[in-house]
Amino acid sequence: MYKKIKVIALDADDTLWVNEPYFREVEHQFAELLSPYETENKINQELYKKEIDNLELYGYGVKGFVLSMVEAAIEISNGKIGADKIQQIIGFGKEMLNKPIELLDGVEEVLKTLSPKYKLILATKGDLLDQERKLKKSGLLKYFDHIEVLSDKKHENYERLIDFLEVKPSEFLMIGNSLKSDVLPLVTLNSNAIHVPYHTTWIHEKVTDKNDKDSYKTVQSLTDILSFL
């Protein structure tokens, strides 16, 4: 099935290293901060709506998340939130940006095995500076031939990436934890994808329609791919 593959692209957050649990942790801290004004469930709902509304403006990543928290805090409190609380929210973001990198099990083993056989690229979305910082701190930069930080991961983004790499869709393989971002767009391109589920997924990345599941492979661990690549 993968005999024609020349380029393997890997997602970063929650495929190579831990990311999403930090957002869930801060969401809980944010809800505690806003608890005088609303319930945690309502605060989480309002924050999520604000994040989605702001995606086109801020894109993905911690900085956009912090700006959305600030806006949501002002609205939920009807403008009563104090400057000290806004400073705390900014502090939440700085803590996230300074988190140590926690590699997932087997990541370096997989990259070390694949890098002599294939052209490896990192294909992720998020804030460019933050992703570059995380990659440098991870110690994994040496395994990648190319780094691509995408504004989004839709059909057209992958189409442009594959054209840039000068390979056919059949020669390209994407590996990641999100069906919505890392798998289904490749299926529409008649390309290749492997889904490596992660235990925590942002609700925006969840999909209910898992049709075409015969068009991609799902493994339980990144190391599982070594048995057929």
Rosetta blueprint (number, residue, H / E / L):
1 M L
2 Y L
3 K L
4 K L
5 I L
6 K L
7 V E
8 I E
9 A E
10 L E
11 D L
12 A L
13 D E
14 D L
15 T L
16 L L
17 W E
18 V L
19 N L
20 E H
21 P H
22 Y H
23 F H
24 R H
25 E H
26 V H
27 E H
28 H H
29 Q H
30 F H
31 A H
32 E H
33 L H
34 L L
35 S L
36 P L
37 Y L
38 E L
39 T L
40 E H
41 N H
42 K H
43 I H
44 N H
45 Q H
46 E H
47 L H
48 Y H
49 K H
50 K H
51 E H
52 I H
53 D H
54 N H
55 L H
56 E H
57 L H
58 Y H
59 G L
60 Y L
61 G L
62 V H
63 K H
64 G H
65 F H
66 V H
67 L H
68 S H
69 M H
70 V H
71 E H
72 A H
73 A H
74 I H
75 E H
76 I H
77 S L
78 N L
79 G L
80 K L
81 I L
82 G L
83 A H
84 D H
85 K H
86 I H
87 Q H
88 Q H
89 I H
90 I H
91 G H
92 F H
93 G H
94 K H
95 E H
96 M H
97 L H
98 N L
99 K L
100 P L
101 I L
102 E L
103 L E
104 L L
105 D L
106 G L
107 V H
108 E H
109 E H
110 V H
111 L H
112 K H
113 T H
114 L H
115 S L
116 P L
117 K L
118 Y L
119 K E
120 L E
121 I E
122 L E
123 A E
124 T E
125 K E
126 G L
127 D L
128 L H
129 L H
130 D H
131 Q H
132 E H
133 R H
134 K H
135 L H
136 K H
137 K H
138 S H
139 G L
140 L L
141 L H
142 K H
143 Y H
144 F L
145 D L
146 H E
147 I E
148 E E
149 V E
150 L E
151 S L
152 D L
153 K L
154 K L
155 H H
156 E H
157 N H
158 Y H
159 E H
160 R H
161 L H
162 I H
163 D H
164 F H
165 L H
166 E L
167 V L
168 K L
169 P H
170 S H
171 E H
172 F E
173 L E
174 M E
175 I E
176 G E
177 N L
178 S L
179 L H
180 K H
181 S H
182 D H
183 V H
184 L H
185 P H
186 L H
187 V H
188 T H
189 L L
190 N L
191 S L
192 N E
193 A E
194 I E
195 H E
196 V L
197 P L
198 Y L
199 H L
200 T L
201 T L
202 W L
203 I H
204 H H
205 E H
206 K L
207 V L
208 T L
209 D L
210 K L
211 N L
212 D L
213 K H
214 D H
215 S H
216 Y L
217 K E
218 T E
219 V L
220 Q L
221 S L
222 L H
223 T H
224 D H
225 I H
226 L H
227 S H
228 F L
229 L L
